[in-house]
Amino acid sequence: MLPEKMRITLLTLFCLIICSSHADAQGTWTKLTNTPPDYFNGVALLMTDGSVLVKSCAGGLDSMGNRWDKLTPDTNGSYINGTWTRLSISHSTRLYCSSQVLKDGRVYVAGGEFGTGHSNAEVYNPLNNSWDSVYTLPSGYDIYDGNSELLPDGKVLQNIVLPFSGTWAGFRNCIYDPVANNYSWAATCLGGADEAAWLKLPDSSILYVDIASNRSERYIPSLNVWLRDDTVPVLLYDTYGEEEGGSLLLPDGRALFIGSTSTSAFYTPSGDTSHGTWTAGPIIPDSLGAPDASAAMMPNGKILCAFSKQATAADEYPFPTWFYEFDYTTNTFTKVSSPIGGDTMHIMCYETGMLVLPDGNILMGILDSNQLYVYHPGGTPVASGIPVVNNVYEISCDTFMATGTLFNGISQGAVYGDDWQMPTNYPIIKLMINDSTPGTIVHYARTFNWNSTGVMTGSLPDTTYFTLPAGLPYATYNLEVTANGISSLPVSFTPCNRTGITLINQCENDYLVVYPNPATDQATVSFGAQSAGRYSLKVVDVLGRNIIASDGVAATGKNTLLLQTGLMAKGVYTVVLNQDNRLLKTKLVIE
């Protein structure tokens, strides 16, 4: 037996190790140094240039707000020390509305449970700081607080809450086309989607649990149909406001649905149109729940959650709010401190709104407050979520295209029941350079026209265009692609200096790239020619058969060719270019 003193010393050391490990695993809160010009109104959206668009309560005559503010990180990339700018006002006031960042970098907002915009939508253009109205729905149809999701083709699936169909609402859907700037009707849900949390799965299908039930269903974009899925073993909705918490895709491929009650549930996707599998998840501690509450998957794979006591007949949205981290590796919830210290904040959990930032932190605002906070997660980023940059190609002196994998990350980032959407599963590009005086200087490029809107795309090729920020100094930068706060390894990048550029992994005028990739109806081939001369281009299937053949004369420098791929079967093809005694090959995926 060990001597008493040695046993006490070892026990003390063991406790210190455990306590230290536990402390490192949890995050910490920091107040933003600067407060916004207006009070927070529920949602913050990550723009593709790294700035944050924040809905405020200001503007309009009904306190629902049509004023939006912008948070810009400082020169070191810090959002905590960032600066605020008021943007132009939107046409309608909205509270609890749909919101999506479009593939071209504009922002779509629609409906509103409160305000003047309940039956219309509008789109914000950050390039000219203006709002454009969208065609209004026919009389009798109301988006209200309907859900929305970005589809693979860049259109938006929009739920329409009203009118009711029997007891419940949220059966009708429409699709917003950003190019035509109008709506078309989409398939009708099998059960009410009002108050439901929609979740995008790796196959791009959209999963939710019908309101006040344990029935689930999925939307299949390629078929424009809703299919009945497996039965949920627990009830996620409370019986008072029929509320539900958020739903998130976990790094291991399961989905977590958080209940307004103390229940939670896991869903394992099938990967096709057959049923997935539901199992009961862990009970939320201390009889807590999430009657409309925010949550966010952090870069370390854990989920930051806001909880309150469960709803009752006397108090549907109780005070106060607790904060927990969910660890998917142990299926456990662990309490963390509140932003102001201690266990709780005297707010209702539905008043919180979260956003995953490109620096890996979580931004949180509180309804009707002008104090925002940042949560710094512990641990390291999930390896399976790290983007990879393969190449960067010049399109023009200020516009480039990056290629690689996992540009959309492995989740949609932050969530909030049905009332707000703030996904961040799209590429953000940081350009960094070290300076001995202020430290690392961070510039954000503006990304647009990403080829994918998916999650967990694995080794499928990704592309994104990006433009350089105005006034970017000529220098060699470390370029990183970030998705959901997880950054790629840096690659060296030198932008235009009037007479030339340096590109990654290629010689000037010695490249072959196809975009979008994957493609559907059309694909553009871009290649560089070191000298003018004839070229031969072929698209070959896996059996070696020529599917497309094109011969022509290339000019010195950049050349483009449009391929009509609409009649090609889905699959993987090889694009082969023979020009000036060079043979270049690349893959093309047809979806």
TIZAGU-179060 format. One record per residue (C-alpha): x negated, y, z; residue in three letters. Coordinates in Angstrom, 3 decimals, always signed. Each point is the difference from the previous one (the first is absolute). Layout:
REM TIZAGU-179060
         u         v         w  resn
         X         Y         Z   ala
...
This chain:
REM TIZAGU-179060
         u         v         w  resn
    +0.000    +0.000    +0.000   met
    -1.266    +3.500    -0.831   leu
    -0.879    +2.301    +2.896   pro
    +2.843    +2.383    +0.936   glu
    -1.917    +3.114    -1.083   lys
    -0.866    -1.509    -3.390   met
    +3.637    -1.070    -0.550   arg
    +1.174    +3.550    +0.761   ile
    -2.632    +1.450    -2.347   thr
    +0.965    -2.351    -2.854   leu
    +3.695    +0.676    +0.564   leu
    -0.655    +3.742    -0.073   thr
    -2.019    -0.354    -3.211   leu
    +2.746    -2.121    -1.562   phe
    +2.611    +2.620    +0.879   cys
    -2.158    +2.756    -1.431   leu
    -0.397    -1.903    -3.269   ile
    +3.730    -0.686    -0.246   ile
    +0.937    +3.588    +0.889   cys
    -2.565    +1.396    -2.442   ser
    +1.281    -2.256    -2.787   ser
    +3.583    +0.983    +0.766   his
    -0.865    +3.707    -0.032   ala
    -1.858    -0.286    -3.316   asp
    +2.991    -1.764    -1.541   ala
    +2.349    +2.889    +0.731   gln
    +0.065    +3.382    -1.634   gly
    -0.014    +3.550    +1.336   thr
    +2.054    +3.120    -0.695   trp
    -1.158    +3.499    -0.991   thr
    +2.066    +3.150    -0.502   lys
    -0.298    +1.830    -3.286   leu
    -1.984    +3.172    +0.605   thr
    +2.281    +2.150    -2.131   asn
    +3.784    -0.079    +0.178   thr
    +2.124    +0.230    -3.148   pro
    +1.928    +3.196    -0.795   pro
    +3.305    -1.867    +0.437   asp
    +1.414    -2.771    +2.177   tyr
    -0.331    -3.629    -1.130   phe
    +3.152    -1.472    -1.526   asn
    -0.685    -3.722    -0.081   gly
    -2.205    -0.964    -2.947   val
    -3.527    +0.600    -1.280   ala
    -1.149    -1.178    -3.437   leu
    -3.546    -0.570    -1.217   leu
    -0.632    +1.855    -3.247   met
    -2.358    -1.577    -2.514   thr
    -2.536    +2.805    +0.544   asp
    -0.394    -0.919    +3.681   gly
    +2.187    +2.806    +1.355   ser
    +3.151    -0.699    +2.043   val
    +3.471    +1.282    -0.888   leu
    +2.048    +0.521    +3.172   val
    +3.779    +0.498    +0.160   lys
    +0.972    +2.823    +2.346   ser
    +3.167    +1.262    +1.691   cys
    -0.417    +3.491    -1.446   ala
    +2.031    +1.488    -2.824   gly
    +3.638    -0.248    -0.954   gly
    +3.032    +0.892    +2.059   leu
    +0.638    -3.328    +1.760   asp
    -3.256    -0.684    +1.961   ser
    -0.699    -3.053    -2.184   met
    -2.747    +1.831    -1.865   gly
    -1.116    +0.466    -3.593   asn
    -3.516    +1.163    +0.882   arg
    -3.017    -2.274    -0.483   trp
    -3.487    +0.612    +1.425   asp
    -3.347    -1.395    -1.154   lys
    -2.836    -1.247    +2.214   leu
    -3.407    +0.129    -1.678   thr
    -2.986    -1.720    +1.655   pro
    -3.065    +2.096    +0.793   asp
    -3.300    -0.211    -1.897   thr
    -1.018    -3.040    +2.047   asn
    +3.221    -1.824    -0.834   gly
    +1.528    +0.543    +3.456   ser
    +3.775    +0.281    +0.190   tyr
    -0.253    +0.870    +3.681   ile
    -1.740    +3.251    -0.969   asn
    +1.944    +0.425    -3.224   gly
    +1.810    +3.136    -1.129   thr
    +3.668    +0.614    -0.779   trp
    +1.647    +1.651    -3.000   thr
    +3.662    +0.743    -0.627   arg
    +1.273    -1.348    -3.324   leu
    +2.924    +1.098    -2.139   ser
    +3.450    -0.885    +1.352   ile
    +2.027    -2.867    -1.459   ser
    +3.444    +0.548    -1.513   his
    +1.907    -1.940    +2.699   ser
    -0.260    -0.498    +3.739   thr
    -0.470    -3.601    +1.162   arg
    -0.400    -1.986    +3.203   leu
    -0.555    -3.802    -0.205   tyr
    -0.483    -0.296    -3.740   cys
    -1.745    -2.240    -2.530   ser
    -3.561    +0.860    -1.020   ser
    -2.581    -1.522    -2.365   gln
    -3.335    +1.151    -1.446   val
    +0.229    -0.694    -3.737   leu
    -2.735    -1.480    -2.172   lys
    -0.667    +3.369    -1.639   asp
    -0.628    +1.602    +3.410   gly
    +3.328    +1.817    +0.298   arg
    +2.344    -0.569    +2.959   val
    +3.602    -1.239    -0.226   tyr
    +2.475    +0.825    +2.796   val
    +3.704    -0.874    -0.052   ala
    +3.128    +0.078    +2.131   gly
    +0.131    +0.808    +3.684   gly
    +2.152    -1.159    +2.870   glu
    +0.298    +3.701    +0.860   phe
    -0.437    +3.087    -2.180   gly
    +1.149    +1.165    -3.410   thr
    -1.874    -2.597    -2.085   gly
    +1.940    -3.148    +0.925   his
    +0.970    -0.807    -3.617   ser
    -2.944    +1.375    -1.978   asn
    -3.768    -0.272    -0.382   ala
    -2.927    +2.169    -0.973   glu
    -3.660    -0.428    -0.879   val
    -2.944    +2.041    +1.299   tyr
    -2.883    +0.738    -2.373   asn
    -3.193    +0.781    +1.955   pro
    -1.741    +1.361    -3.101   leu
    +2.257    +3.056    -0.154   asn
    +1.576    -0.122    +3.495   asn
    +3.542    -0.271    -1.356   ser
    +3.139    -2.114    +0.453   trp
    +2.029    -1.391    -2.911   asp
    +3.578    -1.175    +0.458   ser
    +1.098    -3.498    -0.994   val
    +3.335    -0.885    -1.560   tyr
    +2.629    -0.180    +2.761   thr
    +1.867    -3.257    +0.616   leu
    +3.619    -0.259    -1.163   pro
    +2.652    +1.335    +2.356   ser
    +0.769    -2.383    +2.847   gly
    -3.514    -1.453    +0.258   tyr
    -2.308    +1.097    +2.790   asp
    -3.663    -0.969    +0.564   ile
    +0.282    +1.120    +3.628   tyr
    -2.881    -1.725    +1.910   asp
    -0.455    -2.758    -2.583   gly
    -3.220    -1.933    -0.381   asn
    -2.319    +0.142    -3.014   ser
    -2.954    -1.885    -1.474   glu
    -2.425    +0.659    -2.852   leu
    +0.366    -2.690    -2.699   leu
    -2.830    -1.540    -2.066   pro
    +0.797    +2.222    -2.984   asp
    -0.221    +3.170    +2.094   gly
    +3.758    +0.535    +0.251   lys
    +1.770    +0.295    +3.361   val
    +2.627    -2.421    +1.271   leu
    +2.410    +2.194    +1.953   gln
    +2.663    -1.311    +2.376   asn
    +3.337    +1.833    +0.042   ile
    +1.628    -0.143    +3.419   val
    +3.489    +1.300    -0.785   leu
    +2.708    -0.902    -0.802   pro
    +0.661    -2.845    +2.416   phe
    +0.731    -3.480    -1.292   ser
    +2.226    -1.533    +2.615   gly
    -1.526    +0.389    +3.465   thr
    -3.542    +0.897    -1.031   trp
    -1.816    +2.448    -2.246   ala
    -3.074    -0.053    -2.201   gly
    +0.976    -2.517    -2.693   phe
    -0.552    +2.118    -3.130   arg
    -3.418    +0.800    -1.474   asn
    -1.374    +2.094    -2.820   cys
    -3.411    +0.386    -1.627   ile
    -1.703    +3.363    -0.400   tyr
    -2.128    +0.409    -3.143   asp
    -2.709    +2.670    +0.591   pro
    -0.594    +0.429    -3.740   val
    +3.646    +0.466    -1.028   ala
    +0.779    +1.695    +3.348   asn
    +3.306    -1.810    +0.407   asn
    +1.721    -2.960    +1.637   tyr
    +1.336    -3.270    -1.359   ser
    +2.002    -2.608    +1.884   trp
    -1.785    -2.979    +1.546   ala
    +1.216    -3.316    +1.390   ala
    +2.306    +0.111    +3.018   thr
    -1.178    -1.360    +3.354   cys
    +1.621    -3.148    +1.394   leu
    +0.406    +1.557    +3.455   gly
    -0.100    +3.469    +1.490   gly
    -3.420    +1.676    -0.141   ala
    +0.909    +2.975    +2.183   asp
    -2.341    +0.164    +3.044   glu
    -2.098    -2.850    -1.490   ala
    -3.784    +0.083    -0.343   ala
    -1.119    -0.876    -3.531   trp
    -3.379    -1.703    -0.434   leu
    -2.094    -0.493    -3.141   lys
    -1.556    -3.486    -0.243   leu
    -3.135    -1.073    -1.940   pro
    +2.131    -1.164    -2.955   asp
    +1.541    +3.526    -0.117   ser
    +3.384    -1.297    +1.149   ser
    +1.801    +2.061    +2.673   ile
    +1.243    -1.728    +3.153   leu
    +2.510    +1.139    +2.604   tyr
    +2.439    -1.322    +2.588   val
    +3.672    +0.889    -0.557   asp
    +1.357    +2.467    +2.541   ile
    +1.356    -1.526    +3.229   ala
    -0.737    -3.547    -1.144   ser
    -2.725    -2.632    -0.259   asn
    +0.344    -0.358    -3.796   arg
    -2.926    +1.100    -2.155   ser
    -0.346    +0.725    -3.703   glu
    -2.629    +1.058    -2.524   arg
    -0.006    +2.198    -3.094   tyr
    -1.933    -1.436    -2.967   ile
    -1.073    +2.977    -2.174   pro
    -0.705    -2.042    -3.135   ser
    +3.546    -1.424    +0.105   leu
    +1.816    +3.025    +1.480   asn
    +1.821    -2.330    +2.370   val
    +0.438    -0.497    +3.751   trp
    -0.376    -3.603    +1.185   leu
    +1.124    -1.459    +3.312   arg
    -2.960    -1.089    +2.158   asp
    -0.473    -1.957    +3.224   asp
    +1.909    +0.635    +3.248   thr
    -1.706    +2.004    +2.752   val
    -0.039    -1.970    +3.290   pro
    +0.482    +3.106    +2.195   val
    +2.175    +3.100    -0.178   leu
    -2.119    +3.076    -0.716   leu
    +2.823    +2.573    +0.076   tyr
    +1.478    +1.460    +3.155   asp
    +3.780    -0.070    +0.367   thr
    +0.473    +3.726    +0.664   tyr
    -1.606    +2.035    -2.780   gly
    -0.766    -3.087    -2.141   glu
    -3.613    +1.161    -0.070   glu
    -3.135    -1.986    -0.852   glu
    -3.706    +0.678    +0.366   gly
    -2.630    -0.037    -2.739   gly
    -1.334    -2.817    -2.161   ser
    -3.654    -0.479    -0.928   leu
    -2.122    -2.388    -2.016   leu
    -2.749    -1.535    +2.151   leu
    -3.565    -0.788    -1.173   pro
    +0.687    -3.758    +0.190   asp
    +2.847    +0.296    -2.526   gly
    +2.890    -0.208    +2.450   arg
    +2.483    +2.814    +0.412   ala
    +0.928    +1.383    +3.421   leu
    +3.514    +1.376    +0.556   phe
    +0.450    +1.943    +3.233   ile
    +3.386    -0.025    +1.688   gly
    +1.971    +2.782    +1.605   ser
    +0.559    -2.670    +2.613   thr
    -3.027    -1.625    +1.657   ser
    -0.211    -2.521    -2.817   thr
    -2.359    -0.224    -2.936   ser
    -0.251    -2.391    -2.930   ala
    -2.642    -1.278    -2.425   phe
    +0.644    -0.666    -3.681   tyr
    -2.318    -2.130    -2.132   thr
    +0.494    +0.698    -3.730   pro
    +0.402    -2.788    -2.521   ser
    -1.731    +1.976    -2.748   gly
    +2.809    -0.656    -2.463   asp
    +3.800    +0.269    -0.114   thr
    +0.539    -2.869    +2.446   ser
    +0.716    +0.628    +3.678   his
    -2.735    +1.068    +2.356   gly
    -0.052    -1.131    +3.623   thr
    +1.080    +1.925    +3.095   trp
    -1.189    -0.786    +3.518   thr
    +0.592    +1.786    +3.291   ala
    -2.730    +2.440    +0.967   gly
    -1.173    +1.011    +3.475   pro
    +2.327    +1.760    +2.409   ile
    -0.779    +3.707    +0.378   ile
    -1.184    +0.499    +3.621   pro
    +1.957    +1.655    +2.805   asp
    +3.375    -0.257    -1.775   ser
    -1.090    +2.644    -2.513   leu
    +1.143    +0.341    -3.602   gly
    -0.177    +2.227    -3.066   ala
    +3.357    +1.648    -0.753   pro
    -1.296    +1.899    -3.048   asp
    -3.694    +0.434    +0.748   ala
    -3.298    +0.434    -1.765   ser
    -2.816    -2.527    -0.276   ala
    -3.239    -0.207    -1.998   ala
    -2.427    -2.704    -0.988   met
    -3.460    +1.248    +0.936   met
    -3.192    -0.840    -1.933   pro
    -0.854    -2.629    +2.647   asn
    +3.209    -1.851    -0.918   gly
    +1.807    +0.750    +3.247   lys
    +3.349    +1.800    +0.085   ile
    +0.489    +3.218    +1.982   leu
    +3.625    +0.038    +1.223   cys
    +2.297    +2.496    +1.701   ala
    +2.605    -1.576    +2.339   phe
    +2.750    +1.091    +2.362   ser
    +2.400    -1.848    +2.223   lys
    +2.653    -1.908    -1.889   gln
    +3.153    +1.800    -1.103   ala
    +3.087    -0.237    +2.196   thr
    +3.599    +1.115    -0.368   ala
    -0.754    +2.993    +2.217   ala
    -3.375    +0.868    -1.539   asp
    -0.659    -0.980    -3.612   glu
    -3.400    +1.714    -0.162   tyr
    -1.599    -0.103    +3.476   pro
    -2.910    +1.985    +1.395   phe
    -3.006    -0.362    +0.343   pro
    -2.357    -1.483    -2.642   thr
    -2.789    -2.510    +0.576   trp
    -2.789    -0.875    -2.438   phe
    -1.278    -3.520    -0.675   tyr
    -2.428    -1.756    -2.291   glu
    +1.067    -3.284    -1.580   phe
    -2.850    -2.467    -0.677   asp
    +0.920    -2.373    -2.835   tyr
    -2.827    -2.399    +0.926   thr
    +1.510    -0.690    +3.438   thr
    +3.636    +1.044    -0.687   asn
    -0.050    +2.241    +3.072   thr
    +0.983    +3.582    +0.861   phe
    -2.384    +2.063    +2.165   thr
    +0.973    +3.311    +1.571   lys
    -2.183    +3.015    -0.823   val
    +0.048    +3.506    +1.415   ser
    +2.292    +2.683    -1.340   ser
    -1.390    +3.007    -1.930   pro
    +0.238    +2.133    +3.151   ile
    -1.460    -2.621    +2.356   gly
    +1.866    -2.359    +2.251   gly
    +2.360    -2.689    -1.227   asp
    +2.791    +2.043    -1.593   thr
    +1.131    +3.164    -1.752   met
    +3.376    +1.513    +0.850   his
    +1.338    -0.415    -3.523   ile
    +2.216    -2.524    -1.770   met
    -1.923    -2.425    -2.199   cys
    +1.987    +1.030    -3.092   tyr
    -1.609    +3.450    +0.333   glu
    -3.440    -1.363    -0.943   thr
    -1.417    -0.070    -3.516   gly
    -3.315    -1.619    -0.986   met
    -2.305    +0.074    -3.031   leu
    -3.192    -1.924    -0.788   val
    -2.759    +2.473    -0.895   leu
    -2.918    -0.628    -2.399   pro
    -2.483    +0.252    +2.892   asp
    +1.589    -3.052    +1.642   gly
    +1.870    +1.889    +2.707   asn
    +3.756    +0.214    +0.562   ile
    +1.699    +3.407    -0.111   leu
    +3.091    +0.311    +2.213   met
    +2.504    +2.818    +0.199   gly
    +2.964    +0.481    +2.329   ile
    +3.345    +1.305    -1.185   leu
    +0.499    +3.713    +0.753   asp
    -3.573    +0.441    +1.280   ser
    -2.970    +1.795    -1.536   asn
    -2.604    -2.121    +1.808   gln
    -1.276    -2.939    -2.040   leu
    -2.358    -2.731    +1.182   tyr
    -2.515    -2.412    -1.502   val
    -0.453    -3.565    +1.265   tyr
    -3.494    -1.456    -0.452   his
    +0.204    -3.809    -0.293   pro
    -2.668    -2.189    +1.514   gly
    -1.763    -2.865    -1.747   gly
    -1.048    -0.354    -3.639   thr
    +2.005    -0.032    -3.249   pro
    +1.514    -3.272    -1.151   val
    -2.431    -1.497    -2.537   ala
    +2.802    -1.189    -2.295   ser
    +1.218    +3.595    -0.362   gly
    -3.271    +1.609    -1.139   ile
    +0.241    +1.393    -3.563   pro
    -2.798    -0.686    -2.487   val
    -1.150    +2.532    -2.606   val
    -1.412    -1.613    -3.151   asn
    -0.383    +2.878    -2.447   asn
    +0.786    +3.653    -0.562   val
    +0.579    +1.186    -3.558   tyr
    +0.114    +3.487    -1.447   glu
    +3.253    +1.050    -1.632   ile
    -0.950    +3.660    -0.174   ser
    -2.446    +2.187    +1.878   cys
    +2.442    +0.420    +2.895   asp
    +1.971    -3.251    -0.284   thr
    -1.220    -3.525    +0.667   phe
    +1.354    -3.501    +0.382   met
    -1.097    -2.368    +2.752   ala
    +0.402    -3.759    -0.271   thr
    -0.218    -2.669    +2.681   gly
    +2.225    -2.011    +2.324   thr
    +2.285    +0.590    +3.015   leu
    +0.585    +3.660    -0.859   phe
    +3.502    -0.379    +1.506   asn
    -1.073    -1.698    +3.214   gly
    +1.703    -2.841    +1.826   ile
    +2.983    +1.831    +1.504   ser
    +2.102    +3.110    -0.497   gln
    -1.498    +1.682    +3.069   gly
    +2.528    +1.732    +2.263   ala
    +3.745    -0.668    +0.194   val
    +3.148    +1.294    +1.656   tyr
    +3.233    -2.002    +0.032   gly
    +2.123    +1.143    -2.937   asp
    -0.080    +3.775    +0.390   asp
    -3.437    +0.940    -1.323   trp
    -2.564    -1.556    -2.330   gln
    -3.693    +0.955    +0.129   met
    -1.972    -2.806    -1.721   pro
    -3.699    +0.460    -0.760   thr
    -0.668    -3.033    -2.209   asn
    -1.725    +2.003    -2.718   tyr
    -3.632    +1.017    -0.593   pro
    -1.544    +3.109    +1.539   ile
    -3.471    +0.993    -1.187   ile
    -2.549    +1.658    +2.286   lys
    -3.223    +1.605    -1.230   leu
    -2.528    +0.366    +2.804   met
    -3.433    +1.578    +0.284   ile
    -2.249    +0.375    +3.026   asn
    -1.031    +3.430    +1.190   asp
    -2.307    +0.416    +2.984   ser
    +1.858    +3.044    +1.347   thr
    +3.744    -0.756    -0.090   pro
    -0.451    -3.771    -0.351   gly
    +1.786    -2.065    -2.645   thr
    +1.988    +2.194    -2.375   ile
    +3.141    -1.666    -1.364   val
    +1.803    +0.960    -3.187   his
    +3.197    -1.694    -1.162   tyr
    +0.707    -0.642    -3.668   ala
    +3.621    -0.145    -1.191   arg
    +1.059    -3.470    -1.124   thr
    +2.852    -0.713    -2.398   phe
    +1.394    -2.671    -2.337   asn
    -1.170    -2.948    +2.083   trp
    +0.757    -3.220    -1.861   asn
    +1.579    -1.732    +2.995   ser
    +2.528    +0.829    +2.705   thr
    -0.368    -3.387    +1.704   gly
    -1.529    -1.321    +3.198   val
    -2.433    -2.863    +0.571   met
    -0.895    -0.209    -3.683   thr
    -3.180    -1.947    +0.762   gly
    -2.438    -0.248    -2.916   ser
    +2.365    +1.471    -2.599   leu
    -1.679    +2.941    -1.759   pro
    +1.010    +3.484    +1.171   asp
    -0.475    +3.352    -1.668   thr
    +0.629    +3.590    +0.970   thr
    -0.655    +3.296    -1.708   tyr
    -1.312    +2.901    +2.011   phe
    -0.824    +3.648    -0.510   thr
    -2.740    +1.837    +1.854   leu
    +0.859    +2.778    +2.455   pro
    -0.459    +3.523    -1.299   ala
    -3.443    +1.433    +0.628   gly
    -1.623    -3.331    +0.861   leu
    -3.768    +0.657    +0.207   pro
    -2.176    -1.948    -2.394   tyr
    -1.716    -2.713    +2.049   ala
    -0.165    -3.739    +0.463   thr
    +2.764    -1.207    +2.329   tyr
    +0.964    -3.176    +1.792   asn
    +3.381    -0.925    -1.497   leu
    +2.441    -2.094    +2.027   glu
    +3.466    -1.271    -0.873   val
    +2.285    -0.133    +3.028   thr
    +3.339    -1.777    +0.403   ala
    +1.962    +0.130    +3.270   asn
    -3.004    +1.460    +1.790   gly
    -2.386    -2.796    -1.068   ile
    -2.908    +1.173    -2.173   ser
    -2.094    -1.809    -2.568   ser
    -3.744    -0.132    +0.207   leu
    -1.409    +3.247    -1.432   pro
    -1.308    +0.118    -3.548   val
    -2.173    +2.725    -1.476   ser
    +1.834    +2.502    -2.194   phe
    -1.241    +3.102    -1.789   thr
    +2.674    +2.196    -1.608   pro
    -0.263    +2.085    -3.144   cys
    -2.688    +2.647    -0.262   asn
    +1.271    +1.580    -3.215   arg
    -2.291    -2.018    -2.257   thr
    +0.281    -3.478    +1.429   gly
    +1.105    -2.369    +2.691   ile
    -1.282    -2.991    +1.882   thr
    +2.361    -2.949    +0.196   leu
    +0.002    -3.055    +2.206   ile
    -1.251    -3.307    -1.472   asn
    -0.019    +1.163    -3.598   gln
    -2.092    +1.839    -2.524   cys
    +1.515    +3.020    -1.674   glu
    +2.120    -1.065    -3.025   asn
    -0.454    -3.675    +0.847   asp
    +3.264    -1.066    +1.600   tyr
    +3.296    -1.751    -0.696   leu
    +3.036    +0.514    +2.212   val
    +3.716    -0.786    -0.318   val
    +2.762    +1.817    +1.869   tyr
    +2.523    -0.402    +1.462   pro
    -1.137    -3.429    +1.079   asn
    +2.168    -2.009    +0.618   pro
    +2.058    +1.259    -2.968   ala
    +3.509    -0.657    -1.265   thr
    +1.062    +1.692    -3.261   asp
    -3.144    +1.947    -0.864   gln
    -3.662    +0.183    +0.942   ala
    -2.700    +2.497    -0.944   thr
    -3.499    -1.165    -0.889   val
    -2.724    +2.573    +0.650   ser
    -3.564    -0.650    -1.127   phe
    -3.170    +1.979    -0.558   gly
    -2.037    -0.135    -3.198   ala
    -3.676    +0.941    -0.015   gln
    +0.268    +0.813    -3.701   ser
    +2.734    +0.224    -2.604   ala
    +0.797    -3.197    -1.844   gly
    +2.494    -2.768    -0.557   arg
    +1.411    -2.009    +2.867   tyr
    +1.974    -3.203    +0.372   ser
    +2.296    -0.514    +2.991   leu
    +1.863    -3.190    +0.898   lys
    +2.290    -1.116    +2.803   val
    -0.499    -3.720    +0.610   val
    +2.097    -2.375    +2.124   asp
    -1.340    -2.759    +2.263   val
    +0.038    -2.462    -2.936   leu
    -2.201    +2.247    -2.094   gly
    +2.767    +1.098    -2.365   arg
    -0.026    +3.544    -1.375   asn
    +3.188    +1.728    +1.171   ile
    -0.902    +3.514    -1.166   ile
    -2.697    +1.027    -2.467   ala
    -0.937    +3.538    -0.970   ser
    -2.825    +1.335    -2.160   asp
    -0.926    +3.641    -0.449   gly
    -2.687    +2.677    +0.081   val
    -1.214    +1.265    +3.367   ala
    -1.243    +3.514    +0.630   ala
    -3.037    +0.673    +2.143   thr
    +1.100    +0.228    +3.637   gly
    +3.436    -0.793    +1.354   lys
    +2.563    -1.927    -2.078   asn
    +3.522    -1.140    +0.895   thr
    +2.348    -2.550    -1.532   leu
    +3.623    -0.721    +0.938   leu
    +1.005    -3.675    +0.194   leu
    +3.641    -1.082    -0.277   gln
    +0.250    -2.802    +2.553   thr
    +3.755    -0.250    +0.521   gly
    +0.315    -3.291    -1.939   leu
    -2.994    -1.662    +1.632   met
    +0.638    -2.791    +2.503   ala
    -0.865    +0.632    +3.628   lys
    -3.516    -1.106    +0.851   gly
    -3.703    +0.857    -0.103   val
    -1.696    +0.976    -3.286   tyr
    -3.481    +1.064    -1.056   thr
    -0.565    +3.209    -1.944   val
    -3.071    -0.339    -2.233   val
    -1.667    +3.021    -1.663   leu
    -2.722    -0.351    -2.647   asn
    -1.559    +3.322    -1.005   gln
    -3.497    +1.138    -0.943   asp
    -1.525    -3.426    +0.762   asn
    +1.589    +0.058    +3.496   arg
    +2.430    -2.598    +1.310   leu
    +2.081    +1.207    +2.985   leu
    +2.714    -1.962    +1.785   lys
    +2.565    +0.729    +2.699   thr
    +3.130    -1.624    +1.422   lys
    +3.592    +1.069    -0.702   leu
    +2.904    -1.207    +2.123   val
    +3.529    +0.068    -1.462   ile
    +2.890    +0.029    +2.499   glu
